[in-house]
Amino acid sequence: MSNIVLASGNPGKIREIQAILQNDQILPQSQFKVIEPEETGTTFIENAIIKARNAARYCHMPAIADDSGLVVDALQGAPGVISARYAGKEASDQANIDKLLADMQNVDDSQRQARFICIMVYLRHYQDPTPLIAQGVWEGSILHHAIGNNGFGYDPIFWLDVQQCSSAQLAPELKNAISHRSQALRLLTEQITAMKIN
């Protein structure tokens, strides 16, 4: 790969993506003092493209961006695209978790299905009309209280049936192998590789 800017200022996301790619040529946009754009899209795809286009424009190089969030069936898909600001614009992870648990306090265990969605986008340049797009989906359910200290965001309340633990109890290496972000990133890197071969 050539140098690619990663359109994120989220330290947790940067750590995860760099660990998955294991590629020193991925440069976080914070190195370039990029001003983050308003995420005005109504879908994960729209927001990912907004972020990638902004980073590519500022940094004059290809860009990868992701938009991801938690989708809860009992809340009609909320928090969705506003997952990071569910409890308010500058909300902490804990504030978002507290609001979600409060909103679900009367939801039965059998109705607490949820999934993490990640859309990953690659732009060759900021005017690229045909971005590469990949999607990862990680199924789980919402706990009644937080468990575990790893990860970030909603990880402590996201229960994984197969692993019989919360996402925040997973070792980082395992999370990076199975998460929605790793799924999307693997698919995206396959597309990038295929594009360069062709």
N, C-alpha and C positions, 0 to 999 in steps of 0.2 A: 504493500500500500504506500502511496505517497502521503504527505502530511495531510491530515484531516482534522478540522476543528470540531470539537464536541460542544454542541450548543446547550450547555447546562452550567448552572452555578450551584447545583445541589451537590454537596460533598458526598452524600451517600450514593447518588447515582453515578458520580464520577468514579468513585472507588469500585463500584460493581462493574461498570462498563470497561474500565481499564483492566480489571482482573479477568474479565471474560475474553477481551481481545488480546491481552498480553502483548500489546504493540506500542512501543515507545513513540510512535509517530502520531498517536492520537493526542491532540493538544486541547486542553480545556479552554473555553472561550475567556475565562477569567485572566488568562495570560495576555489577552489582547484588550482588556478593559472594555469588553463589549457591553453596550447598554441593552438590557433585556427588553424585548418587545412586550406589548400588551397581548395576552392570550385571549383574543376575541372570538376564536372559533367555537362552534357548538359541538364539535366532535374531536376525538383524539387526533384524527388524521389532519384536520385543519390546523390545530394548534401545533402539531409537530412540524408541519410545513412552514408555518409562520416563524417558528424558532430557528429552523435550519436555514431558511432564506435570509433571516436577519444576520445570523452568524457568518454565512458565506459572503454576504455583502460587506460586512465590517472587516473580515479577515482576508478576503480575496483568495480563498481556497475552498476546496470541497468541504461540506459540512454534514455531520450526522446529528440528528436531534431525535429525542423521543418525547412522547406524551403518554402518560400512563395514569392509571387511577383504579380505584376500587368501585366495583359495580355490585350493588346489593339488590337482590330480587324483591325483597319485602319493602324496599324504599323506591320502587319503580326505577331502579338504575342509579339512584343517588349513592354516594356523592359524585360519581362520574368524573366529568372534566373539571369539576371544582374540588377534587379530592384534597389537594394541598391547601385549599383555603375554605374548607367546609365550615369551619367555625369562625371565619372572618379572614380578611385579606392578609394579616400578619400572624395568623394563628400558628401556634406550636403544634408539634405532633400530638402532644398530650391533649391539647384543647380539641383537636379534631377527633381523637379517639373518644374523649368524654362526650362530645356531641353525638357521635354515632351510637355509642352505647345507650345514651339517653333516648335517642330516637327509636331504638330497638328494644327498649326495656320490656315491652308487652308482647314481643314477637316470640312465638313458640319455637323450641329447638328444631322442629321439623321444617320450619320456614325460614331458616337463617342462611340459606345458600348465597354465596357471593363468589366473585372472581376478580382477580387482578387482570387488567388489560394493559398491554403495552403496544403502542404503534411506534415503529422505528423508521425514520426517513433518511435517505441519503440524497444530497443535491451535488451535482458536479460543479456548479457555479450558481450564483444567486438568481440568475434568470432562467435556470433550468426548467423547461416546461414539462419534463417527464421524470419526476422524482421516483426513486426506488422506494417502495413501501413494503414493510413486513409487519405482521401482527403476531403477538404471543398472548396466550390465555392460560391463566393458572387458577384452577378451580379449588374452592374451599368453602368454609362457612365462618360465621362471625361468633366468636366466643362471648360470654357474659362479662368477662373481666380479662385484663391483660396478663399474659404469661411470657416470660423470656426477656432477654436483654440485648439480643443481637438485632441487626437490621435497622430499619427506620420506618417512619410513617405508620401505617396500620399493621405492620408485621406482628406486634404482640397480641392482636385480637383476631388474627387470620389463622383458622385451624385447618390443618391438612390431614385428611383421613388416612391417606396412604402412609404418611410418616408418623401419624399419631402424636403430633406436636404442633405448636404454633410456628409460624414462619420465623418468629424471633428466637425460637429455640434451635433452629437449624445452624449447623456450622456454615460459615460463609462460603466455603468451597462447595458444599452441597446446594446451598441456595443458588449460587452462581451457575450450577449445572442444570437446575430444573425450573427456575423462576420464569415468569412471563417475559422479563427483560432479556434473559439469556435465550429464550426461544426466539424472540423477535430478532435479536442481534445475530444469532446463527443464520437465520433465514436471510437477513439483510447482507451479511458477509458473503453468503453463497451467491446472491444476486450481483454483488459488486465484483466478485471473482469471475463470474460468468460474463459480465459485461466487458471486463478487461481482456478476457480470452477471445471474445468475439470482436 
